Amino acid sequence: MKILFNDPSFSFETLRTLGFACDGGADLGEIIITASKIPDGDEDAWLREWKTLADRIAQQGEDSLSKGHHVSAREAFLRASNYYRVAEFYRRFDPVNDQEVISVSRLSRETFQKAALLLDTPVENVLIPYEDVMLPAYFFKADATDSQRPTIIYNNGFDSTREEAYFAIAAAALRRGYNVLAFDGPGAGEPLREDNMLFRVDWEAVITPVLDYTYSRKDVCKDQIALFGYSLGALQIVRAAAFDSRVGALILNDGMYDFYDANTIEMPPFLLKLLDNGQGEIFDQVIRMLMKNNTSLRWAIQNGLWTFGATTPSAYLKETKAWTLDGFADKVKAPTLVLEAEEDKFLQGQAQKVVDSLLGATTLVKLYTSEGAGEHCHEGAMRRLTQIIFDWLDETFSNNIH
């Protein structure tokens, strides 16, 4: 589903950005004009134009705030936060040493936090104890009371942030009376960018302390806690749920069984044979040549090198082989909603494999291009997506919060 760009990656990320307009994360005209200034595949122009837009909208927010126009300020800060996130997206050549990665991602957090202070429902900045550090999180409260509410824990994907959680699930949840806890774990968001905390395969070590924190709150209904996994986060939360029975429900957007397969499904067989035969140096030479003219492949490999701390593409891909639900999915008993996208070429067949492996009650819902929802994570169809999620979750929790 191409939009404004011929480059498939640029098109998808633009669709993702525009899709958040329904909850205040974008405005159509701003996106059309900004995209018109960016040549296909030009990552430098991508950063420049999205950041220019974000800077302008952020200043408009400051102007409104200084005059006491709180709704206008909130709306501007929300859009600016999303635009800053988008601006930073392709800065993956040397992100550890790239000051643009640090500065632009900070601006995304700062503008979101300004918006959060102006929302109609409370948002708390919280820190969750994790090993010898703290994980940053937002707790979005359904209201200002301490009434126990069903609660969703948002788990980032391969490239998302806790700020994006507001547009991906939290705004829709709040309208329906749910709390949402959105945290940045290792390999994502603030911990990755500020402290170089990398992904870890044993995600139960992350989710257990997050659940501990959630259980400690008096405004959470303990038997109505759902984990929401965004993209790669879907695989992570299934594995984590195999070790923690406190999870009341799982929402997989979308169903992912094997991350290695998702990375390599479009690679020619001769390349995979090089990997299997231990010819990593040759594989790396070939893949780097292919990356030069393929934005999606270039971004995916570079983001993997960064988030996994790998030094070569072959080393990164070998590490992803451990990212599978083999031996874990059949231990999960919580009811699970598994979503699937018709046009998601990287996850073809994986949702059904997840369903076949889970022990608990499962519901598989496939969304189609004909309804505008066929892209990965159903970007661009947020209203349809959240309708499916919350109708299912309401029925699963059998509550009467509306």
Steps between C-alpha positions, in 0.01 A plus 500: 500500500724777369461850639696807384820302430602227258764374743315225696667585831441875473140430398436272796653735756293785359186287528595415858543869579178607332305218662549661839305808388183349643640551851675828437840378385497655154314731263444410136614825340820512706592152385421558133710818484788348694509183290504709180838643605665160548643308201434127505762321708680818609554437871673832564206689354266282707667614822522863391140546388329307779710677761425837343130420520529377860693810605234726350210315661679485836547879490132543420428293809722724711326809364157363587613386844645843582158651433310243703353310203554156648305291249682657206833453675426135574402429142816663366730320745347162414562552129851632558589196709388263227679699230826500697472121537457471124790738427746285693383171350762451226803623697649153528845516339679560832221572751714448809717798405240703310403810696189544284368170638540626856375855448200425278381208713525724808284757326241230430491412870499860619214610276297194591548566870382857450190365327444243774471774762211641299302180437152466645604188693806473729836372375770403747871479422616189683820301540484122519777316689682267261816323612731782614335777295155651443285477189312820405126470451177693473194393695190628323210504747144460381392765751628695797367256760657188644220276375633166384503488123592239242851581383701446183879472507644628172816327375708677231602335177826500303502878455224663707496715812281543804386834360361324195290285734255785544406489131538123458268393785480733802266769366251236388534319833437812706178571312379156608598528866827306493827602661815456291858449616747576220866427573828514312691177548850401391554544127244777454420860573685690767705211653647420158573857401621634833663194660564260209285230664461223243228247428508175692333178393382398850228764507342347809780672692351831382127432524510348850614823670257697281218277624629536857466876469156475342379271778624744762255770389166530677331637185555179302255212487739211559309236306451726198853572379575457130832508321502677164791412270576739215675328206806321645347566841237237417764227502654641816180502704406144406837376620468708819147370567638145498675587826234713675143386559387844617429604140125511441508537120738551210456722194744427216524775239600301297560131561874423474646156566857527376699824462777338294243387243353852489846642427595248234173409324580715197869416477606277209582139596868533404543773762348289776721211392804721558378561853431134566843401367681743725601730214409814689760724336370432152141537620585838650660621179196406293240632746677835528490533122127428501444748783626790290193500276237360736378738771300235688787254512755768588290633785414154638861381506636825642231513767575139588873567532423785739231342715671161529853639534626294205799598288402334171173412325579129522564524874172684549297248304660207681399658829137530388480121459439476874199733466237233450196375689614138468476351847313800644168550321359169626544620859273804459146452622368857498235582238671658201393722213727439201483760224622447145545741207430389145790695346762428768747315283747452785258314728312283250370190678643592838171603663346161430810330637462698823134400527581134441761505777311675781316296763252767610197627315608683186329730255663562163386808309638576156458853370497575130622760256146542370409660834822704516645281774725259315839652591729386783335581837208636296656844479258749353196315636518583869126531556432158349792349689400632841137404442611140457739510795265653753186316397697180554659618823172625646344161435804316629507693825120500517492836670242775491716811505316689226 
